[in-house]
């Protein structure tokens, strides 16, 4: 079906398409606005946003985004993505989002952070700032300020087509690398010269080689990758960047399978990462109750001793009330409206949205997926208005559940009591 035909399919409902995702996940790199975080009703999550921002502004070392009981899809990842994106616009900090892979650990997080910095061009900006400060602050620099400015203007973006020798014509590139590395290490005793030289040497010749060099060095026998990340943070600090926020989405996926010794190893690694980040970075993670219970075991003590599972570190994402479910759905529908329907939630009766919110226990993922199916079932039934009666007739198609009369009566009684 062509895109035009697809749009026409939804016209009788005054829509340009189905506003609701068939699979309500969060993928910030998707082009689909229904799942990339572009649609986000701040009013529904205002308490959670305020609490998370208070902790972020206070630079709490580790923030757990929890809540919603044992239900998944309560909006933890959506909340995280909003704050990650907001902080990317802030000056003098970095904001890094990582979708945690199953079986990954603290060492992998270090690789992911450096990869994001590299791919996003942040390390290229770091290089230019380091060279500028070196040229300004060193009595006898191997490359002067004017030549650094010429280099920066010639190569505003990262490229492998670099001829740094044109700007340091009195000295070979390796001589400049050695001198700048010594200057950086003199500014930071925590910086490992081998990592510093690898960074400068590749970035001044062929930046795309840096990740290979990083992996070669950090995977060497006896090398502590977390210490290597600390060196990179020190490089960035010397360049003038003040702070970092590392967002680890689906953090629970890597914890939940762990037991005994493997959980202890993970916990010890996270403890080392938090110590390395002290004063320089805040780590923000999503956490499901199963993973929370795992960290509460004796083997998780290394993390808990630095960031206890209490109100100082936790942000609970609450499930939605029926009126909040209506607000959430209106946020999606407003992006897909074509024309002016009789009611804001058309083709739904508002009671249907409220009931579906109640039926799905206020979990956004389940509500949005039910709303998606309701639109499609309505279209296949000659663009029916989606009322409570229609929902009862097609309950299993829409919700995936057999209709239970008592559940609807329970909802109606609750609504009646709330209105009196």
Backbone torsions as a table, in degrees:
resi	resn	phi	psi	omega
1	UNK	NA	130.1	179.9
2	UNK	-68.6	161.6	179.4
3	UNK	-60.7	-39.2	-179.6
4	UNK	-65.1	-44.8	179.6
5	UNK	-63.2	-38.5	179.0
6	UNK	-62.0	-42.9	179.0
7	UNK	-64.5	-41.7	-179.7
8	UNK	-62.9	-30.9	-179.5
9	UNK	-56.6	-31.9	-174.6
10	UNK	-100.3	-1.8	-176.2
11	UNK	-57.1	-42.8	179.9
12	UNK	-59.1	-20.8	176.7
13	UNK	-95.3	10.2	-178.1
14	UNK	58.9	41.9	-179.2
15	UNK	-131.0	150.0	177.3
16	UNK	-91.5	-5.2	-179.4
17	UNK	175.1	179.3	176.3
18	UNK	-76.3	116.0	-175.5
19	UNK	-68.5	-17.8	-170.5
20	UNK	-108.2	138.6	-177.0
21	UNK	-73.7	141.4	175.9
22	UNK	-69.0	-26.1	175.4
23	UNK	-132.5	105.4	-170.9
24	UNK	-85.6	75.8	175.9
25	UNK	-106.5	178.2	173.6
26	UNK	-119.1	122.4	174.2
27	UNK	-136.8	95.3	-173.5
28	UNK	-63.3	-12.5	-179.3
29	UNK	-99.5	1.2	177.8
30	UNK	-74.8	153.7	174.4
31	UNK	-87.3	-6.8	-179.9
32	UNK	-82.3	112.6	-175.7
33	UNK	-66.3	-15.3	-180.0
34	UNK	-73.6	-19.8	-177.1
35	UNK	-127.9	-4.1	-176.6
36	UNK	-92.4	5.9	176.9
37	UNK	91.8	-4.2	-179.9
38	UNK	-64.6	-35.1	177.3
39	UNK	-93.9	113.5	-177.3
40	UNK	-151.8	119.0	-178.4
41	UNK	-89.1	101.8	-177.2
42	UNK	-65.0	-27.2	-179.4
43	UNK	-65.3	-37.0	-179.8
44	UNK	-67.9	-33.9	-174.9
45	UNK	-111.0	23.8	-171.6
46	UNK	-62.5	-37.9	179.0
47	UNK	-65.4	-43.1	-179.1
48	UNK	-67.1	-40.6	177.8
49	UNK	-60.6	-46.7	-178.6
50	UNK	-61.8	-42.7	-178.4
51	UNK	-68.2	-41.4	179.2
52	UNK	-65.0	-41.7	-179.5
53	UNK	-66.6	-34.5	176.4
54	UNK	-61.6	-42.3	-179.3
55	UNK	-71.6	-38.4	177.6
56	UNK	-63.4	-45.7	179.7
57	UNK	-64.5	-29.6	178.4
58	UNK	-82.8	-6.0	179.3
59	UNK	57.5	45.6	172.5
60	UNK	-59.3	139.7	-171.6
61	UNK	-65.5	-41.6	179.9
62	UNK	-139.2	126.0	-179.7
63	UNK	-115.8	125.5	177.1
64	UNK	-99.0	123.7	171.7
65	UNK	-95.8	109.9	-172.9
66	UNK	-125.1	-165.4	172.8
67	UNK	109.0	171.8	178.1
68	UNK	83.2	12.9	-178.7
69	UNK	62.1	-140.6	-178.5
70	UNK	-90.9	2.2	177.9
71	UNK	-75.0	141.6	172.3
72	UNK	-101.1	156.2	179.0
73	UNK	87.7	26.5	-177.2
74	UNK	-86.4	-5.8	177.5
75	UNK	111.2	10.1	-179.6
76	UNK	-62.3	-47.3	-179.3
77	UNK	-67.6	-38.0	179.1
78	UNK	-61.8	-43.5	178.0
79	UNK	-62.6	-43.7	179.4
80	UNK	-60.1	-46.2	-177.6
81	UNK	-61.5	-38.0	178.6
82	UNK	-61.4	-44.4	-178.8
83	UNK	-71.9	-37.6	175.6
84	UNK	-58.5	-48.3	-179.0
85	UNK	-64.5	-40.3	-179.8
86	UNK	-61.1	-42.6	-176.1
87	UNK	-73.7	-20.7	176.8
88	UNK	-64.4	-19.7	180.0
89	UNK	-89.0	-6.4	-177.5
90	UNK	-82.0	141.7	-179.8
91	UNK	-77.3	154.0	172.0
92	UNK	62.2	21.0	173.2
93	UNK	-137.4	165.7	169.1
94	UNK	-119.0	148.0	178.6
95	UNK	-130.5	113.7	-171.9
96	UNK	-118.3	127.6	177.6
97	UNK	-107.6	131.0	179.5
98	UNK	-130.8	126.0	171.6
99	UNK	-86.1	107.7	-173.7
100	UNK	-66.9	133.1	178.2
101	UNK	-90.7	148.2	176.4
102	UNK	-59.0	138.8	178.3
103	UNK	72.3	8.5	175.4
104	UNK	-85.2	164.4	-177.1
105	UNK	-143.8	-172.5	-176.2
106	UNK	-54.3	-38.5	178.1
107	UNK	-64.4	-38.5	177.1
108	UNK	-66.3	-37.0	177.8
109	UNK	-60.8	-37.0	177.8
110	UNK	-61.6	-46.5	177.4
111	UNK	-59.8	-43.4	-177.5
112	UNK	-63.0	-41.3	-179.3
113	UNK	-63.3	-48.2	-179.0
114	UNK	-64.6	-39.8	177.4
115	UNK	-60.0	-44.4	179.3
116	UNK	-63.3	-42.7	177.7
117	UNK	-60.4	-41.9	-178.6
118	UNK	-68.7	-53.2	-176.4
119	UNK	-64.3	-30.9	-178.8
120	UNK	-81.9	-1.7	179.4
121	UNK	81.4	3.4	-177.8
122	UNK	-66.7	-39.3	-179.0
123	UNK	-68.5	-26.5	175.4
124	UNK	-66.4	-42.2	176.7
125	UNK	-65.6	-37.1	177.4
126	UNK	-60.8	-44.5	178.8
127	UNK	-57.2	-48.7	-177.2
128	UNK	-63.0	-39.0	179.1
129	UNK	-68.6	-39.2	178.1
130	UNK	-62.8	-45.7	179.4
131	UNK	-61.7	-40.2	-179.7
132	UNK	-64.6	-45.1	179.8
133	UNK	-67.7	-39.9	177.4
134	UNK	-59.1	-47.7	-178.4
135	UNK	-64.6	-35.3	-178.5
136	UNK	-77.6	-33.3	-170.4
137	UNK	-101.7	-13.1	-178.3
138	UNK	-92.2	131.4	-178.5
139	UNK	-57.7	-41.4	-178.8
140	UNK	-131.4	73.9	-176.9
141	UNK	-69.5	151.8	178.0
142	UNK	-81.6	-7.5	172.7
143	UNK	-146.7	129.7	-173.2
144	UNK	-89.0	171.4	-173.5
145	UNK	-59.3	-41.1	-179.2
146	UNK	-62.5	-41.4	179.3
147	UNK	-69.9	-34.0	175.8
148	UNK	-63.9	-42.6	177.8
149	UNK	-63.7	-38.2	177.0
150	UNK	-64.1	-40.8	177.5
151	UNK	-62.6	-45.1	-177.5
152	UNK	-65.2	-38.2	-179.3
153	UNK	-75.8	-30.0	178.3
154	UNK	-73.1	-35.3	-178.7
155	UNK	-124.1	72.1	-179.8
156	UNK	-66.6	-28.6	178.9
157	UNK	-116.0	154.9	179.6
158	UNK	-63.1	134.8	179.5
159	UNK	-153.4	154.1	174.8
160	UNK	-86.4	-7.7	-179.7
161	UNK	-88.0	63.9	-175.3
162	UNK	-106.9	135.8	172.2
163	UNK	-127.2	74.9	-175.6
164	UNK	-64.8	-26.5	179.9
165	UNK	-58.6	-23.7	177.9
166	UNK	-67.3	-19.5	-177.0
167	UNK	-109.0	-13.8	177.3
168	UNK	-123.9	46.9	-168.9
169	UNK	-61.3	-20.2	179.5
170	UNK	-81.2	-18.8	-176.9
171	UNK	-134.9	146.9	174.1
172	UNK	-68.8	154.2	-178.0
173	UNK	-57.2	-39.8	-178.6
174	UNK	-65.5	-28.3	176.7
175	UNK	-69.8	-42.1	176.8
176	UNK	-62.8	-44.6	179.7
177	UNK	-57.4	-47.7	-178.8
178	UNK	-61.7	-42.8	-177.0
179	UNK	-71.6	-41.4	178.6
180	UNK	-65.7	-38.9	179.3
181	UNK	-62.3	-43.0	178.4
182	UNK	-64.0	-38.8	178.4
183	UNK	-63.4	-43.8	179.6
184	UNK	-63.0	-45.6	-178.5
185	UNK	-66.7	-28.3	175.7
186	UNK	-70.8	-25.7	178.3
187	UNK	-85.0	-17.4	-178.3
188	UNK	-147.3	104.6	178.4
189	UNK	-66.4	-13.9	179.0
190	UNK	-81.4	-16.5	-176.4
191	UNK	-75.5	131.5	177.5
192	UNK	-87.9	123.0	-172.9
193	UNK	-61.8	-33.0	-178.9
194	UNK	-62.8	-42.3	178.5
195	UNK	-68.9	-41.9	-179.4
196	UNK	-60.7	-45.8	-179.6
197	UNK	-66.2	-38.1	178.1
198	UNK	-62.6	-42.2	178.8
199	UNK	-63.1	-53.5	-177.6
200	UNK	-64.5	-43.1	-176.2
201	UNK	-63.3	-40.3	179.6
202	UNK	-78.8	-40.3	-176.7
203	UNK	-69.9	-21.1	177.6
204	UNK	-95.6	0.6	178.6
205	UNK	-127.3	-58.1	-180.0
206	UNK	-149.0	89.1	-174.0
207	UNK	-54.9	-32.1	-177.9
208	UNK	-62.5	-18.1	179.3
209	UNK	-79.6	-10.6	-171.9
210	UNK	-61.0	-43.3	-176.9
211	UNK	-63.3	-36.7	175.8
212	UNK	-63.6	-41.5	178.3
213	UNK	-65.3	-41.8	178.7
214	UNK	-58.3	-48.6	-178.7
215	UNK	-67.0	-37.8	179.8
216	UNK	-61.7	-44.1	-178.0
217	UNK	-74.2	-47.0	-172.1
218	UNK	-75.0	-16.0	177.2
219	UNK	-96.6	5.5	178.6
220	UNK	-68.2	153.3	-178.1
221	UNK	-59.7	130.3	177.6
222	UNK	81.1	2.7	-179.1
223	UNK	-89.1	133.5	177.9
224	UNK	-96.5	110.1	-175.8
225	UNK	-64.3	-31.9	179.2
226	UNK	-66.8	-37.5	174.0
227	UNK	-63.6	-34.7	178.5
228	UNK	-67.9	-39.9	174.9
229	UNK	-62.6	-39.0	178.1
230	UNK	-59.2	-38.7	176.5
231	UNK	-60.9	-43.1	179.0
232	UNK	-64.2	-38.3	177.1
233	UNK	-65.8	-34.8	177.4
234	UNK	-67.7	-41.2	174.6
235	UNK	-55.3	-47.2	-178.4
236	UNK	-66.0	-39.2	179.2
237	UNK	-63.7	-44.5	179.6
238	UNK	-61.8	-31.8	-179.6
239	UNK	-73.1	-16.1	177.3
240	UNK	118.9	-2.1	177.8
241	UNK	-78.5	133.1	-168.9
242	UNK	-93.1	-29.2	-172.8
243	UNK	-162.7	162.9	-179.3
244	UNK	-134.0	149.8	171.8
245	UNK	-126.9	121.2	180.0
246	UNK	-110.1	114.8	-178.4
247	UNK	-101.3	116.1	-178.8
248	UNK	-108.4	97.1	-178.7
249	UNK	-81.7	144.9	-177.8
250	UNK	61.7	32.3	178.5
251	UNK	-55.1	-33.4	-178.0
252	UNK	-63.2	-26.4	-176.2
253	UNK	-61.7	-31.3	-178.0
254	UNK	-87.6	-18.1	-177.6
255	UNK	-90.8	-40.8	-169.8
256	UNK	-55.0	-37.0	-179.9
257	UNK	-77.5	-9.6	-171.6
258	UNK	-80.6	142.0	176.4
259	UNK	-142.8	155.1	171.1
260	UNK	52.0	-125.6	-174.0
261	UNK	-62.6	-37.4	-179.0
262	UNK	-66.5	-35.0	176.3
263	UNK	-69.0	-38.6	178.5
264	UNK	-63.3	-41.4	178.2
265	UNK	-63.5	-44.5	178.7
266	UNK	-61.9	-46.2	-178.8
267	UNK	-62.1	-40.6	178.1
268	UNK	-63.9	-42.0	178.7
269	UNK	-63.5	-42.6	178.3
270	UNK	-64.5	-37.0	176.4
271	UNK	-60.4	-43.5	178.2
272	UNK	-63.8	-39.7	179.3
273	UNK	-64.6	-43.0	179.1
274	UNK	-63.9	-39.1	177.4
275	UNK	-64.5	-39.5	178.5
276	UNK	-65.8	-30.3	-178.2
277	UNK	-85.8	-6.6	-174.1
278	UNK	-53.9	123.0	178.9
279	UNK	78.9	-6.9	-177.4
280	UNK	-120.7	-22.7	-175.1
281	UNK	-154.0	149.5	170.4
282	UNK	-110.0	134.3	176.6
283	UNK	-104.8	129.4	179.9
284	UNK	-119.0	127.3	-176.5
285	UNK	-130.4	152.3	167.6
286	UNK	-89.0	147.0	-175.7
287	UNK	-146.1	119.5	176.4
288	UNK	-87.1	153.7	-178.1
289	UNK	-53.5	-34.8	179.0
290	UNK	-62.9	-43.1	178.1
291	UNK	-69.2	-35.0	177.8
292	UNK	-62.0	-42.2	177.7
293	UNK	-64.0	-38.7	179.5
294	UNK	-62.3	-44.6	179.6
295	UNK	-66.3	-24.3	178.6
296	UNK	-76.1	-9.0	177.2
297	UNK	-75.0	160.3	-179.9
298	UNK	-53.1	-33.1	-178.3
299	UNK	-70.0	-16.7	178.8
300	UNK	-93.0	6.4	-171.7
301	UNK	-62.3	-26.4	-176.3
302	UNK	-65.8	-36.1	176.3
303	UNK	-77.0	-47.2	-175.1
304	UNK	-62.3	-31.0	-180.0
305	UNK	-66.4	-23.2	179.5
306	UNK	-101.9	-23.2	-178.7
307	UNK	-150.9	87.9	-175.9
308	UNK	-68.4	155.1	-178.9
309	UNK	-83.4	68.5	-179.0
310	UNK	-134.1	-175.7	-174.8
311	UNK	-63.2	-19.3	178.9
312	UNK	-70.6	-24.9	-175.5
313	UNK	-119.8	-14.0	-174.5
314	UNK	-100.3	143.6	169.2
315	UNK	-123.3	112.6	-178.8
316	UNK	-87.7	128.7	174.7
317	UNK	-93.9	116.3	-177.1
318	UNK	-81.7	151.1	171.9
319	UNK	-73.6	164.3	-171.4
320	UNK	-90.5	148.8	168.0
321	UNK	-82.7	162.3	177.6
322	UNK	-53.5	-44.1	176.5
323	UNK	-62.3	-33.7	177.9
324	UNK	-69.5	-33.3	175.4
325	UNK	-61.2	-38.9	176.8
326	UNK	-63.2	-44.2	-179.9
327	UNK	-62.1	-42.4	179.3
328	UNK	-60.0	-47.3	-177.5
329	UNK	-67.0	-37.2	177.1
330	UNK	-61.9	-35.6	177.7
331	UNK	-60.4	-39.9	177.9
332	UNK	-71.7	-44.1	-175.0
333	UNK	-66.4	-32.3	-178.6
334	UNK	-63.2	-27.1	179.1
335	UNK	-79.1	-11.2	-175.4
336	UNK	-122.5	8.4	-177.3
337	UNK	-70.2	139.5	174.2
338	UNK	-133.5	101.3	-176.6
339	UNK	95.1	-172.4	-175.9
340	UNK	-121.5	101.5	178.5
341	UNK	-74.7	171.7	-178.1
342	UNK	-66.0	-36.1	-179.2
343	UNK	-131.8	153.7	-177.9
344	UNK	-59.0	-33.1	-176.7
345	UNK	-97.5	9.1	178.1
346	UNK	-51.5	134.3	16.2
347	UNK	-92.3	15.8	-178.9
348	UNK	-93.8	145.5	159.6
349	UNK	-75.1	142.1	-177.2
350	UNK	-59.2	-33.6	179.2
351	UNK	-61.1	-30.9	178.9
352	UNK	-65.1	-45.6	-179.4
353	UNK	-63.9	-41.5	179.7
354	UNK	-65.6	-42.3	179.5
355	UNK	-64.6	-42.6	178.6
356	UNK	-63.0	-36.2	176.0
357	UNK	-62.4	-45.2	179.7
358	UNK	-64.2	-44.2	-177.4
359	UNK	-63.6	-35.1	-178.4
360	UNK	-92.1	15.2	177.9
361	UNK	58.9	28.1	176.6
362	UNK	71.0	22.1	-179.4
363	UNK	-92.7	116.4	-175.4
364	UNK	-54.1	-42.4	-177.1
365	UNK	-60.2	-47.9	-177.5
366	UNK	-66.5	-38.6	178.5
367	UNK	-64.3	-48.0	-177.0
368	UNK	-63.2	-39.6	179.4
369	UNK	-67.9	-37.6	176.2
370	UNK	-65.3	-39.9	178.6
371	UNK	-63.9	-38.6	177.0
372	UNK	-59.7	-48.6	-179.2
373	UNK	-65.9	-36.3	-179.8
374	UNK	-61.3	-42.5	177.6
375	UNK	-59.4	-46.8	-176.4
376	UNK	-68.2	-39.9	178.3
377	UNK	-67.1	-37.5	176.9
378	UNK	-61.7	-43.5	179.2
379	UNK	-62.8	-43.1	-178.5
380	UNK	-69.8	-10.9	175.5
381	UNK	-112.3	48.0	174.4
382	UNK	58.4	42.3	175.5
383	UNK	57.4	49.1	-179.8
384	UNK	-66.8	148.6	169.3
385	UNK	-72.3	133.7	-172.6
386	UNK	-92.2	94.4	-180.0
387	UNK	-101.9	175.7	176.1
388	UNK	-63.0	-36.1	177.4
389	UNK	-63.6	-44.4	178.7
390	UNK	-62.5	-41.7	179.8
391	UNK	-61.7	-41.2	178.2
392	UNK	-61.5	-40.7	-178.0
393	UNK	-67.7	-30.5	-175.4
394	UNK	-122.5	31.3	-170.7
395	UNK	-58.0	-46.8	-175.8
396	UNK	-71.1	-35.3	176.5
397	UNK	-63.4	-36.0	-175.5
398	UNK	-85.5	-43.8	-172.9
399	UNK	-105.0	-15.5	-175.3
400	UNK	79.7	7.0	-177.9
401	UNK	-125.8	149.2	173.9
402	UNK	-69.2	139.9	-179.5
403	UNK	-67.7	130.7	176.4
404	UNK	-119.0	112.5	-174.7
405	UNK	-57.2	-39.6	-177.7
406	UNK	-62.3	-31.3	179.7
407	UNK	-68.1	-41.1	177.3
408	UNK	-65.6	-42.6	178.6
409	UNK	-62.7	-38.7	177.0
410	UNK	-59.6	-44.5	178.5
411	UNK	-64.3	-47.2	-177.5
412	UNK	-62.0	-37.0	177.8
413	UNK	-67.1	-40.7	178.4
414	UNK	-61.8	-43.4	179.3
415	UNK	-64.1	-40.6	-179.7
416	UNK	-63.6	-40.8	-179.8
417	UNK	-68.4	-34.5	-179.2
418	UNK	-72.9	-21.0	-178.5
419	UNK	-90.9	-10.3	-179.1
420	UNK	-98.3	NA	NA
